[in-house]
Structure formats: structure tokens, C-alpha cells
Amino acid sequence: MSAAPNVWKQPAQVWAVAFACVVAFMGIGLVDPILPAIAESLQASPVETELLFTSYLVVTGLAMLVTSWISSRIGAKATLLVGLGLIVVFALFCALSGSVDAVIGFRAGWGLGNALFISTALATIVGAASGGSSAAIVLYEAALGLGIAVGPLLGGVLGEASWRGPFFGVVVLMAIAFVAVAVLLRGPSPARTPIPFSAPLRALGRPALAILAATALFYNIGFFTLLAFSPFPLGFGAMGIGLTFFGWGVALAVTSVWVAPLLLRRMRLTSVLLIALPLLAVDLLVAAFVVDSAAALVVCIVVGGLVLGVINTALTEAVMEATDLPRSVASSAYSAVRFLGGAVAPPLAAFLWHAASAGAPYIMATVAVVIAAGCVLFGRRALAHIDDAHPTAADEGAAVLVGDAA
């Protein structure tokens, strides 16, 4: 019997893109520890400060609708490099900004670069990784988890000196990622088939993909309420917030890379989602009632990370199996919708905090996640083919993990 492929033994070009993914995902949580510092230094309200997430995520989501059209014409490597280059430029502009409005605007440009990069990175890793699509998804989720974990920690360390420090840190790391992709991602380019501009929008007409996108829209309201709003009621300094969300990110990485594949091996994909989403809703509801206790809120944040890792991996696998469309088109359409959900959550959470109480944003997030679970439950018939096709892919991913341990 042949040995199972090792998910961690990959070509250098896969590791180059994976490293760049880590840095790209660091950008999501990087500003978390410095949100209070930015609000204080730039005389901004919490709602204004939360717009740093909104401008970034709105542009990322909308740009997702055109990334497959762009990459199908200029190629994956060029798209990755343009995306990385834009992140370097706009992160530098953020670091040099003198007003919160400028930072919000430059974060929007950062979002454009992020969209070009991350929408192409998953398809690139899937195409180049050894061990099949499940192994590639494990690698991608590992990069996501590591980036989300390290981002707040780096933000906390560099943010202790100045709120500008984390932005300068991203400039350096993204420049290194740019060089790594430019040098290591080589070999003959596959033949390119131009994708119509309207392809992602038409993809959302597929029932399975539309249901998954709607699920992700409401799920991301919960995700980003936990990530973007929690630094304010915690009341910690930059380092304290960074350590809290480092724990959150590590929890997310562990469950996305190791726990989720084991669950998906034993259960239907929709069943995993219908267990994990209600668990996340319960965690958010508890956070609403313990928000005045920093220690209890930290526990809720880390527990939330454990559940989020399972949901992220399950949704990613579901999208890859939802349609017969090119992966880049399906990913772009799905990501466009889910990032818009994330864009709404931070400023709305800050508004509810001031209009009602510190627990109100978590109640809003709870309701949103319950709606996400409802989308899966009532759309289960349209998702049946994913459940039917999934065991083969899940078994392959589990075999890869078993092979690693051997």
C-alpha cells in the first residue's frame, strides 16, 4: 500500500504563496490591538475607528467580483504580485497618515490589494500543492490561522511603541513576500481561458453557492463582531489585546487544521456546520452577558476561535465542491458576499455599544449567526450534492493527516 502524501511536503512555490498568505491574513487582525490607540491619537470616535475594518472589507469584497476576470487575463503570478505590491504601498501610506480619515482611505486601497492576492492564492495553492485539493485547503487554512494569530500579537508588540509600528511591520513582511513569490513561483504558466466579467455575479445564481454565500454573510457578522469590537470592552492596552487575540488565532488555527478535517471525515459537511454555528451563537450570547468581566470575555473570545476554525474550513471545502465552475470564480463570488458581511459588523457594533450597551453588539452577532445556521438548515436540499461528494474529499484529507503522523 502506498504511503499517504504528506501535507507539509510541498514545492517551494507553494510555501512562497503560503507565507504571503500568512502575512496577508495578518492584516485582518493587525489593527485590533491599536484600535483604542488610534482613536486616542487621532481624536476619532470608536465608530470612526471601526471604519478601518469597513473600508478594507468593503473594497476587498467588491474587488473580489473582478479578480477572476483580471487573473484570467494577466495570469496568477502577475495578479499575486500586483496585489502584494498594492498592500506594501497602502500599508506604508497608513503608517505615514496624520488623520483617521486618511487611514480609512488607505485601508481601502489595502483591501484592493488583498482581494487580488487572496482570491488568487487559494487557486494557486490548490493547483500547485501535492496531496490533492483537501491537502491544499489544509495548508490554506493553516496559513489563515497562523496569520490571524500572529497579526494581533505583532500589532500588540509594535503597537506598544506607536500605533504606526504595525503598519511599518506589514510593509517589511509584505515586501519579503513579494520577493519570495517573484523568485519562487516559476515554471510554465498554464493556458489562460479569459473569464467573463459577469462570471462571479452569474455564479451566485447557482443555488448551492448562493446559500453558502448567504451563510457566510451572516456568519461573518459574528466573526468580525468578535474580532473588531471586542478590543474596546476588554479595556486592555495594545499588548494585552494582542495576547488575547493571539490565543484566539491559535485556537482557530488548531481547529481549522486538525479538528475540522477529523470532524468532516466522520460527519456530513452540513451537519458539521449545523453543530458549529449554534455553538458559536451560544458563545456570543454568553459574551453579551459577561462583557463587563474582562477575564470572562477573554474566555469567550478564545472559545469562539475554536469554533470559528471548524466553520472556516467547512465553508471553504463546501465552496470548492458547490459547483462545477472554475475555483477562482466560485471563490470570488462567495468571498465578495462574505466580506461585505464583515464590513457591516464593526461600525454597527460600535454604534449599538453607544446606543444601548456593551452587550448589544454580541446579541446582534448572535442573531446573525442563528440566521446563518438557518440558511444551511433550510438550504440543505440544495447542498445535498456537497454532502454526497464530500466523504471522498474528506477521506483524502484525513489520509493526508494520518500520513503526516506516521
Contacts in CASP RR format, 6 or more apart in sequence:
PFRMAT RR
TARGET T0000
AUTHOR 0000-0000-0000
METHOD contacts of the structure
MODEL  1
MSAAPNVWKQPAQVWAVAFACVVAFMGIGLVDPILPAIAESLQASPVETE
LLFTSYLVVTGLAMLVTSWISSRIGAKATLLVGLGLIVVFALFCALSGSV
DAVIGFRAGWGLGNALFISTALATIVGAASGGSSAAIVLYEAALGLGIAV
GPLLGGVLGEASWRGPFFGVVVLMAIAFVAVAVLLRGPSPARTPIPFSAP
LRALGRPALAILAATALFYNIGFFTLLAFSPFPLGFGAMGIGLTFFGWGV
ALAVTSVWVAPLLLRRMRLTSVLLIALPLLAVDLLVAAFVVDSAAALVVC
IVVGGLVLGVINTALTEAVMEATDLPRSVASSAYSAVRFLGGAVAPPLAA
FLWHAASAGAPYIMATVAVVIAAGCVLFGRRALAHIDDAHPTAADEGAAV
LVGDAA
3 403 0 8 1.000
3 406 0 8 1.000
4 399 0 8 1.000
4 400 0 8 1.000
4 402 0 8 1.000
4 403 0 8 1.000
4 406 0 8 1.000
5 130 0 8 1.000
5 131 0 8 1.000
5 132 0 8 1.000
5 135 0 8 1.000
5 400 0 8 1.000
5 403 0 8 1.000
6 400 0 8 1.000
6 403 0 8 1.000
6 404 0 8 1.000
7 131 0 8 1.000
7 135 0 8 1.000
7 138 0 8 1.000
7 139 0 8 1.000
7 397 0 8 1.000
7 400 0 8 1.000
7 401 0 8 1.000
7 404 0 8 1.000
8 404 0 8 1.000
9 130 0 8 1.000
10 18 0 8 1.000
10 128 0 8 1.000
10 129 0 8 1.000
10 130 0 8 1.000
10 139 0 8 1.000
11 128 0 8 1.000
11 129 0 8 1.000
11 130 0 8 1.000
12 184 0 8 1.000
13 128 0 8 1.000
13 184 0 8 1.000
13 185 0 8 1.000
13 186 0 8 1.000
14 125 0 8 1.000
14 128 0 8 1.000
14 129 0 8 1.000
14 139 0 8 1.000
15 184 0 8 1.000
16 177 0 8 1.000
16 180 0 8 1.000
16 181 0 8 1.000
16 183 0 8 1.000
16 184 0 8 1.000
16 185 0 8 1.000
17 80 0 8 1.000
17 121 0 8 1.000
17 124 0 8 1.000
17 125 0 8 1.000
17 128 0 8 1.000
17 181 0 8 1.000
17 185 0 8 1.000
18 125 0 8 1.000
18 139 0 8 1.000
18 140 0 8 1.000
18 142 0 8 1.000
18 143 0 8 1.000
19 143 0 8 1.000
19 177 0 8 1.000
19 180 0 8 1.000
20 80 0 8 1.000
20 84 0 8 1.000
20 117 0 8 1.000
20 121 0 8 1.000
20 174 0 8 1.000
20 177 0 8 1.000
20 178 0 8 1.000
20 180 0 8 1.000
20 181 0 8 1.000
21 118 0 8 1.000
21 121 0 8 1.000
21 125 0 8 1.000
21 140 0 8 1.000
21 143 0 8 1.000
21 144 0 8 1.000
21 147 0 8 1.000
22 143 0 8 1.000
22 146 0 8 1.000
22 147 0 8 1.000
22 150 0 8 1.000
23 147 0 8 1.000
23 170 0 8 1.000
23 173 0 8 1.000
23 174 0 8 1.000
23 176 0 8 1.000
23 177 0 8 1.000
24 84 0 8 1.000
24 87 0 8 1.000
24 114 0 8 1.000
24 117 0 8 1.000
24 118 0 8 1.000
24 121 0 8 1.000
24 174 0 8 1.000
24 177 0 8 1.000
25 118 0 8 1.000
25 143 0 8 1.000
25 144 0 8 1.000
25 145 0 8 1.000
25 146 0 8 1.000
25 147 0 8 1.000
25 148 0 8 1.000
25 151 0 8 1.000
26 147 0 8 1.000
26 148 0 8 1.000
26 150 0 8 1.000
26 151 0 8 1.000
26 154 0 8 1.000
26 170 0 8 1.000
26 173 0 8 1.000
27 110 0 8 1.000
27 114 0 8 1.000
27 147 0 8 1.000
27 151 0 8 1.000
27 170 0 8 1.000
28 147 0 8 1.000
28 148 0 8 1.000
28 151 0 8 1.000
28 227 0 8 1.000
29 148 0 8 1.000
29 151 0 8 1.000
29 152 0 8 1.000
29 155 0 8 1.000
29 227 0 8 1.000
29 245 0 8 1.000
30 151 0 8 1.000
30 152 0 8 1.000
30 154 0 8 1.000
30 155 0 8 1.000
30 166 0 8 1.000
30 167 0 8 1.000
30 170 0 8 1.000
31 38 0 8 1.000
31 52 0 8 1.000
31 53 0 8 1.000
31 155 0 8 1.000
31 166 0 8 1.000
32 151 0 8 1.000
32 152 0 8 1.000
32 155 0 8 1.000
32 227 0 8 1.000
32 228 0 8 1.000
32 231 0 8 1.000
32 241 0 8 1.000
32 242 0 8 1.000
32 245 0 8 1.000
33 152 0 8 1.000
33 155 0 8 1.000
33 156 0 8 1.000
33 159 0 8 1.000
33 166 0 8 1.000
33 231 0 8 1.000
33 237 0 8 1.000
33 238 0 8 1.000
33 239 0 8 1.000
33 240 0 8 1.000
33 241 0 8 1.000
33 242 0 8 1.000
33 245 0 8 1.000
34 155 0 8 1.000
34 156 0 8 1.000
34 159 0 8 1.000
34 163 0 8 1.000
34 166 0 8 1.000
34 238 0 8 1.000
35 46 0 8 1.000
35 49 0 8 1.000
35 50 0 8 1.000
35 52 0 8 1.000
35 228 0 8 1.000
35 231 0 8 1.000
35 232 0 8 1.000
35 241 0 8 1.000
36 231 0 8 1.000
36 232 0 8 1.000
36 235 0 8 1.000
36 237 0 8 1.000
36 238 0 8 1.000
36 241 0 8 1.000
37 159 0 8 1.000
37 163 0 8 1.000
37 237 0 8 1.000
37 238 0 8 1.000
38 44 0 8 1.000
38 49 0 8 1.000
38 52 0 8 1.000
38 100 0 8 1.000
38 103 0 8 1.000
38 163 0 8 1.000
39 45 0 8 1.000
39 46 0 8 1.000
39 48 0 8 1.000
39 49 0 8 1.000
39 100 0 8 1.000
41 163 0 8 1.000
42 98 0 8 1.000
42 99 0 8 1.000
42 100 0 8 1.000
42 103 0 8 1.000
43 100 0 8 1.000
44 100 0 8 1.000
45 350 0 8 1.000
46 232 0 8 1.000
46 350 0 8 1.000
46 353 0 8 1.000
46 354 0 8 1.000
47 347 0 8 1.000
47 350 0 8 1.000
47 351 0 8 1.000
47 354 0 8 1.000
48 100 0 8 1.000
48 104 0 8 1.000
49 100 0 8 1.000
49 350 0 8 1.000
50 228 0 8 1.000
50 229 0 8 1.000
50 346 0 8 1.000
50 347 0 8 1.000
50 349 0 8 1.000
50 350 0 8 1.000
51 100 0 8 1.000
51 104 0 8 1.000
51 346 0 8 1.000
51 347 0 8 1.000
52 100 0 8 1.000
52 103 0 8 1.000
52 104 0 8 1.000
52 107 0 8 1.000
53 107 0 8 1.000
53 224 0 8 1.000
53 228 0 8 1.000
53 342 0 8 1.000
53 343 0 8 1.000
53 345 0 8 1.000
53 346 0 8 1.000
53 347 0 8 1.000
54 104 0 8 1.000
54 343 0 8 1.000
54 344 0 8 1.000
54 346 0 8 1.000
54 347 0 8 1.000
55 104 0 8 1.000
55 105 0 8 1.000
55 107 0 8 1.000
55 108 0 8 1.000
55 111 0 8 1.000
56 107 0 8 1.000
56 108 0 8 1.000
56 110 0 8 1.000
56 111 0 8 1.000
56 114 0 8 1.000
56 343 0 8 1.000
57 111 0 8 1.000
57 224 0 8 1.000
57 339 0 8 1.000
57 340 0 8 1.000
57 341 0 8 1.000
57 342 0 8 1.000
57 343 0 8 1.000
58 108 0 8 1.000
58 339 0 8 1.000
58 340 0 8 1.000
58 343 0 8 1.000
59 108 0 8 1.000
59 109 0 8 1.000
59 111 0 8 1.000
59 112 0 8 1.000
59 115 0 8 1.000
60 111 0 8 1.000
60 112 0 8 1.000
60 114 0 8 1.000
60 115 0 8 1.000
60 118 0 8 1.000
60 335 0 8 1.000
60 339 0 8 1.000
61 115 0 8 1.000
61 335 0 8 1.000
61 336 0 8 1.000
61 337 0 8 1.000
61 339 0 8 1.000
61 340 0 8 1.000
61 343 0 8 1.000
62 336 0 8 1.000
62 340 0 8 1.000
63 111 0 8 1.000
63 112 0 8 1.000
63 113 0 8 1.000
63 115 0 8 1.000
63 116 0 8 1.000
64 115 0 8 1.000
64 119 0 8 1.000
64 200 0 8 1.000
64 332 0 8 1.000
64 333 0 8 1.000
64 335 0 8 1.000
64 336 0 8 1.000
64 339 0 8 1.000
65 200 0 8 1.000
65 201 0 8 1.000
65 332 0 8 1.000
65 333 0 8 1.000
65 336 0 8 1.000
66 197 0 8 1.000
66 200 0 8 1.000
66 332 0 8 1.000
67 79 0 8 1.000
67 115 0 8 1.000
67 116 0 8 1.000
67 119 0 8 1.000
67 120 0 8 1.000
67 328 0 8 1.000
67 332 0 8 1.000
68 119 0 8 1.000
68 195 0 8 1.000
68 199 0 8 1.000
68 200 0 8 1.000
68 326 0 8 1.000
68 328 0 8 1.000
68 329 0 8 1.000
68 331 0 8 1.000
68 332 0 8 1.000
69 194 0 8 1.000
69 195 0 8 1.000
69 196 0 8 1.000
69 197 0 8 1.000
69 199 0 8 1.000
70 79 0 8 1.000
70 116 0 8 1.000
71 78 0 8 1.000
71 79 0 8 1.000
71 116 0 8 1.000
71 119 0 8 1.000
71 120 0 8 1.000
71 123 0 8 1.000
71 328 0 8 1.000
72 192 0 8 1.000
72 193 0 8 1.000
72 194 0 8 1.000
72 195 0 8 1.000
72 328 0 8 1.000
73 192 0 8 1.000
73 194 0 8 1.000
74 82 0 8 1.000
75 189 0 8 1.000
75 192 0 8 1.000
76 120 0 8 1.000
76 123 0 8 1.000
76 124 0 8 1.000
76 189 0 8 1.000
77 181 0 8 1.000
77 185 0 8 1.000
77 189 0 8 1.000
79 116 0 8 1.000
79 117 0 8 1.000
79 120 0 8 1.000
80 116 0 8 1.000
80 117 0 8 1.000
80 120 0 8 1.000
80 121 0 8 1.000
80 124 0 8 1.000
80 181 0 8 1.000
80 185 0 8 1.000
81 178 0 8 1.000
81 181 0 8 1.000
81 182 0 8 1.000
82 113 0 8 1.000
82 116 0 8 1.000
83 112 0 8 1.000
83 113 0 8 1.000
83 114 0 8 1.000
83 116 0 8 1.000
83 117 0 8 1.000
84 113 0 8 1.000
84 117 0 8 1.000
84 174 0 8 1.000
84 177 0 8 1.000
84 178 0 8 1.000
84 181 0 8 1.000
85 113 0 8 1.000
85 174 0 8 1.000
85 178 0 8 1.000
86 109 0 8 1.000
86 110 0 8 1.000
86 111 0 8 1.000
86 112 0 8 1.000
86 113 0 8 1.000
86 116 0 8 1.000
87 110 0 8 1.000
87 111 0 8 1.000
87 113 0 8 1.000
87 114 0 8 1.000
87 117 0 8 1.000
87 170 0 8 1.000
87 174 0 8 1.000
88 171 0 8 1.000
88 174 0 8 1.000
88 175 0 8 1.000
88 178 0 8 1.000
90 106 0 8 1.000
90 107 0 8 1.000
90 109 0 8 1.000
90 110 0 8 1.000
90 111 0 8 1.000
90 112 0 8 1.000
90 113 0 8 1.000
91 106 0 8 1.000
91 110 0 8 1.000
91 167 0 8 1.000
91 168 0 8 1.000
91 169 0 8 1.000
91 170 0 8 1.000
91 171 0 8 1.000
91 174 0 8 1.000
92 167 0 8 1.000
92 168 0 8 1.000
92 171 0 8 1.000
93 102 0 8 1.000
93 106 0 8 1.000
94 102 0 8 1.000
94 103 0 8 1.000
94 106 0 8 1.000
94 107 0 8 1.000
94 110 0 8 1.000
94 167 0 8 1.000
95 164 0 8 1.000
95 165 0 8 1.000
95 167 0 8 1.000
95 168 0 8 1.000
95 171 0 8 1.000
96 164 0 8 1.000
97 103 0 8 1.000
97 106 0 8 1.000
115 335 0 8 1.000
118 335 0 8 1.000
119 328 0 8 1.000
119 331 0 8 1.000
119 332 0 8 1.000
119 335 0 8 1.000
120 328 0 8 1.000
121 140 0 8 1.000
122 136 0 8 1.000
122 140 0 8 1.000
122 316 0 8 1.000
122 327 0 8 1.000
122 331 0 8 1.000
123 326 0 8 1.000
123 327 0 8 1.000
123 328 0 8 1.000
123 331 0 8 1.000
124 185 0 8 1.000
125 136 0 8 1.000
125 139 0 8 1.000
125 140 0 8 1.000
126 132 0 8 1.000
126 133 0 8 1.000
126 136 0 8 1.000
126 137 0 8 1.000
126 140 0 8 1.000
126 320 0 8 1.000
126 327 0 8 1.000
127 136 0 8 1.000
129 135 0 8 1.000
129 136 0 8 1.000
129 139 0 8 1.000
131 396 0 8 1.000
131 400 0 8 1.000
132 396 0 8 1.000
132 400 0 8 1.000
133 320 0 8 1.000
133 393 0 8 1.000
133 396 0 8 1.000
134 261 0 8 1.000
134 317 0 8 1.000
134 393 0 8 1.000
134 394 0 8 1.000
134 396 0 8 1.000
134 397 0 8 1.000
134 400 0 8 1.000
135 396 0 8 1.000
135 397 0 8 1.000
135 400 0 8 1.000
137 313 0 8 1.000
137 316 0 8 1.000
137 317 0 8 1.000
137 320 0 8 1.000
138 257 0 8 1.000
138 261 0 8 1.000
138 313 0 8 1.000
138 397 0 8 1.000
138 400 0 8 1.000
138 401 0 8 1.000
140 316 0 8 1.000
141 253 0 8 1.000
141 256 0 8 1.000
141 257 0 8 1.000
141 260 0 8 1.000
141 309 0 8 1.000
141 312 0 8 1.000
141 313 0 8 1.000
141 316 0 8 1.000
142 253 0 8 1.000
142 256 0 8 1.000
142 257 0 8 1.000
144 253 0 8 1.000
144 256 0 8 1.000
144 312 0 8 1.000
145 249 0 8 1.000
145 252 0 8 1.000
145 253 0 8 1.000
145 256 0 8 1.000
145 257 0 8 1.000
145 309 0 8 1.000
146 253 0 8 1.000
147 249 0 8 1.000
148 248 0 8 1.000
148 249 0 8 1.000
148 252 0 8 1.000
148 253 0 8 1.000
149 245 0 8 1.000
149 246 0 8 1.000
149 247 0 8 1.000
149 248 0 8 1.000
149 249 0 8 1.000
149 250 0 8 1.000
149 252 0 8 1.000
149 253 0 8 1.000
150 246 0 8 1.000
151 166 0 8 1.000
151 245 0 8 1.000
151 246 0 8 1.000
152 241 0 8 1.000
152 242 0 8 1.000
152 244 0 8 1.000
152 245 0 8 1.000
152 246 0 8 1.000
152 248 0 8 1.000
152 249 0 8 1.000
153 242 0 8 1.000
153 243 0 8 1.000
153 245 0 8 1.000
153 246 0 8 1.000
154 166 0 8 1.000
154 169 0 8 1.000
155 165 0 8 1.000
155 166 0 8 1.000
155 238 0 8 1.000
155 242 0 8 1.000
156 166 0 8 1.000
156 238 0 8 1.000
156 239 0 8 1.000
156 240 0 8 1.000
156 241 0 8 1.000
156 242 0 8 1.000
156 243 0 8 1.000
157 239 0 8 1.000
158 165 0 8 1.000
158 166 0 8 1.000
158 168 0 8 1.000
158 169 0 8 1.000
159 165 0 8 1.000
159 166 0 8 1.000
159 238 0 8 1.000
160 238 0 8 1.000
160 239 0 8 1.000
195 326 0 8 1.000
195 328 0 8 1.000
195 329 0 8 1.000
196 202 0 8 1.000
199 325 0 8 1.000
199 329 0 8 1.000
200 329 0 8 1.000
200 332 0 8 1.000
200 333 0 8 1.000
200 336 0 8 1.000
201 333 0 8 1.000
203 209 0 8 1.000
203 323 0 8 1.000
203 325 0 8 1.000
203 329 0 8 1.000
203 330 0 8 1.000
203 332 0 8 1.000
203 333 0 8 1.000
204 210 0 8 1.000
204 213 0 8 1.000
204 333 0 8 1.000
204 337 0 8 1.000
206 322 0 8 1.000
206 323 0 8 1.000
206 325 0 8 1.000
207 379 0 8 1.000
207 382 0 8 1.000
208 322 0 8 1.000
208 323 0 8 1.000
208 382 0 8 1.000
208 383 0 8 1.000
208 385 0 8 1.000
208 386 0 8 1.000
209 319 0 8 1.000
209 322 0 8 1.000
209 323 0 8 1.000
209 325 0 8 1.000
209 330 0 8 1.000
209 333 0 8 1.000
209 334 0 8 1.000
211 375 0 8 1.000
211 376 0 8 1.000
211 379 0 8 1.000
211 382 0 8 1.000
211 383 0 8 1.000
212 315 0 8 1.000
212 318 0 8 1.000
212 319 0 8 1.000
212 322 0 8 1.000
212 334 0 8 1.000
212 383 0 8 1.000
213 333 0 8 1.000
213 334 0 8 1.000
213 336 0 8 1.000
213 337 0 8 1.000
213 338 0 8 1.000
214 337 0 8 1.000
214 372 0 8 1.000
214 375 0 8 1.000
215 273 0 8 1.000
215 315 0 8 1.000
215 372 0 8 1.000
215 375 0 8 1.000
215 376 0 8 1.000
216 315 0 8 1.000
216 334 0 8 1.000
216 337 0 8 1.000
216 338 0 8 1.000
216 341 0 8 1.000
216 372 0 8 1.000
217 337 0 8 1.000
217 338 0 8 1.000
217 340 0 8 1.000
217 341 0 8 1.000
217 372 0 8 1.000
218 341 0 8 1.000
218 368 0 8 1.000
218 369 0 8 1.000
218 371 0 8 1.000
218 372 0 8 1.000
218 375 0 8 1.000
219 277 0 8 1.000
219 280 0 8 1.000
219 311 0 8 1.000
219 315 0 8 1.000
219 338 0 8 1.000
219 368 0 8 1.000
219 369 0 8 1.000
219 372 0 8 1.000
220 338 0 8 1.000
220 339 0 8 1.000
220 341 0 8 1.000
220 342 0 8 1.000
220 345 0 8 1.000
221 341 0 8 1.000
221 342 0 8 1.000
221 344 0 8 1.000
221 345 0 8 1.000
221 364 0 8 1.000
221 365 0 8 1.000
221 368 0 8 1.000
221 369 0 8 1.000
222 280 0 8 1.000
222 284 0 8 1.000
222 345 0 8 1.000
222 365 0 8 1.000
222 366 0 8 1.000
222 368 0 8 1.000
222 369 0 8 1.000
223 308 0 8 1.000
223 342 0 8 1.000
223 345 0 8 1.000
224 341 0 8 1.000
224 342 0 8 1.000
224 345 0 8 1.000
224 346 0 8 1.000
225 284 0 8 1.000
225 345 0 8 1.000
225 346 0 8 1.000
225 349 0 8 1.000
225 361 0 8 1.000
225 362 0 8 1.000
225 364 0 8 1.000
225 365 0 8 1.000
225 368 0 8 1.000
226 248 0 8 1.000
226 284 0 8 1.000
226 287 0 8 1.000
226 301 0 8 1.000
226 304 0 8 1.000
226 305 0 8 1.000
226 308 0 8 1.000
226 365 0 8 1.000
227 245 0 8 1.000
227 248 0 8 1.000
228 345 0 8 1.000
228 346 0 8 1.000
228 349 0 8 1.000
229 345 0 8 1.000
229 346 0 8 1.000
229 349 0 8 1.000
229 350 0 8 1.000
229 353 0 8 1.000
229 361 0 8 1.000
230 244 0 8 1.000
230 287 0 8 1.000
230 297 0 8 1.000
230 301 0 8 1.000
231 241 0 8 1.000
231 245 0 8 1.000
232 350 0 8 1.000
232 353 0 8 1.000
232 358 0 8 1.000
233 291 0 8 1.000
233 292 0 8 1.000
233 297 0 8 1.000
233 353 0 8 1.000
233 358 0 8 1.000
233 359 0 8 1.000
234 240 0 8 1.000
234 241 0 8 1.000
234 244 0 8 1.000
234 294 0 8 1.000
234 297 0 8 1.000
234 298 0 8 1.000
235 241 0 8 1.000
235 294 0 8 1.000
236 244 0 8 1.000
236 294 0 8 1.000
244 298 0 8 1.000
244 301 0 8 1.000
244 302 0 8 1.000
245 301 0 8 1.000
247 302 0 8 1.000
248 301 0 8 1.000
248 302 0 8 1.000
248 304 0 8 1.000
248 305 0 8 1.000
249 305 0 8 1.000
251 302 0 8 1.000
251 303 0 8 1.000
251 304 0 8 1.000
251 305 0 8 1.000
251 306 0 8 1.000
251 309 0 8 1.000
252 305 0 8 1.000
252 306 0 8 1.000
252 308 0 8 1.000
252 309 0 8 1.000
252 312 0 8 1.000
253 309 0 8 1.000
254 306 0 8 1.000
255 305 0 8 1.000
255 306 0 8 1.000
255 307 0 8 1.000
255 308 0 8 1.000
255 309 0 8 1.000
255 310 0 8 1.000
255 313 0 8 1.000
256 309 0 8 1.000
256 310 0 8 1.000
256 312 0 8 1.000
256 313 0 8 1.000
257 313 0 8 1.000
258 401 0 8 1.000
259 306 0 8 1.000
259 309 0 8 1.000
259 310 0 8 1.000
260 272 0 8 1.000
260 309 0 8 1.000
260 310 0 8 1.000
260 312 0 8 1.000
260 313 0 8 1.000
260 314 0 8 1.000
261 313 0 8 1.000
261 394 0 8 1.000
261 397 0 8 1.000
261 398 0 8 1.000
261 401 0 8 1.000
262 398 0 8 1.000
262 401 0 8 1.000
263 272 0 8 1.000
263 310 0 8 1.000
263 314 0 8 1.000
264 272 0 8 1.000
264 313 0 8 1.000
264 314 0 8 1.000
264 317 0 8 1.000
264 390 0 8 1.000
264 394 0 8 1.000
264 398 0 8 1.000
265 391 0 8 1.000
265 394 0 8 1.000
265 395 0 8 1.000
265 397 0 8 1.000
265 398 0 8 1.000
267 275 0 8 1.000
268 387 0 8 1.000
268 390 0 8 1.000
269 314 0 8 1.000
269 317 0 8 1.000
269 318 0 8 1.000
269 383 0 8 1.000
269 386 0 8 1.000
269 387 0 8 1.000
269 390 0 8 1.000
269 394 0 8 1.000
270 376 0 8 1.000
270 380 0 8 1.000
270 383 0 8 1.000
270 386 0 8 1.000
270 387 0 8 1.000
272 310 0 8 1.000
272 314 0 8 1.000
273 311 0 8 1.000
273 314 0 8 1.000
273 315 0 8 1.000
273 318 0 8 1.000
273 373 0 8 1.000
273 376 0 8 1.000
274 373 0 8 1.000
274 376 0 8 1.000
274 377 0 8 1.000
276 307 0 8 1.000
276 310 0 8 1.000
276 311 0 8 1.000
276 314 0 8 1.000
277 311 0 8 1.000
277 369 0 8 1.000
277 370 0 8 1.000
277 372 0 8 1.000
277 373 0 8 1.000
277 376 0 8 1.000
278 369 0 8 1.000
278 370 0 8 1.000
278 373 0 8 1.000
279 307 0 8 1.000
280 304 0 8 1.000
280 307 0 8 1.000
280 308 0 8 1.000
280 311 0 8 1.000
280 369 0 8 1.000
281 366 0 8 1.000
281 369 0 8 1.000
281 370 0 8 1.000
281 373 0 8 1.000
283 300 0 8 1.000
283 303 0 8 1.000
283 304 0 8 1.000
283 307 0 8 1.000
284 300 0 8 1.000
284 362 0 8 1.000
284 363 0 8 1.000
284 365 0 8 1.000
284 366 0 8 1.000
284 369 0 8 1.000
285 362 0 8 1.000
285 363 0 8 1.000
285 366 0 8 1.000
286 300 0 8 1.000
287 297 0 8 1.000
287 300 0 8 1.000
287 301 0 8 1.000
287 359 0 8 1.000
287 362 0 8 1.000
288 359 0 8 1.000
288 360 0 8 1.000
288 362 0 8 1.000
288 363 0 8 1.000
288 366 0 8 1.000
289 359 0 8 1.000
290 296 0 8 1.000
290 297 0 8 1.000
290 300 0 8 1.000
291 297 0 8 1.000
291 358 0 8 1.000
291 359 0 8 1.000
291 362 0 8 1.000
292 358 0 8 1.000
317 390 0 8 1.000
317 393 0 8 1.000
317 394 0 8 1.000
318 383 0 8 1.000
318 386 0 8 1.000
319 330 0 8 1.000
319 331 0 8 1.000
319 334 0 8 1.000
320 327 0 8 1.000
320 330 0 8 1.000
320 331 0 8 1.000
321 386 0 8 1.000
321 389 0 8 1.000
321 390 0 8 1.000
321 393 0 8 1.000
322 330 0 8 1.000
322 383 0 8 1.000
322 386 0 8 1.000
323 330 0 8 1.000
345 365 0 8 1.000
345 368 0 8 1.000
348 361 0 8 1.000
348 364 0 8 1.000
349 361 0 8 1.000
349 364 0 8 1.000
349 365 0 8 1.000
350 361 0 8 1.000
352 360 0 8 1.000
352 361 0 8 1.000
352 364 0 8 1.000
353 359 0 8 1.000
353 360 0 8 1.000
353 361 0 8 1.000
376 383 0 8 1.000
END
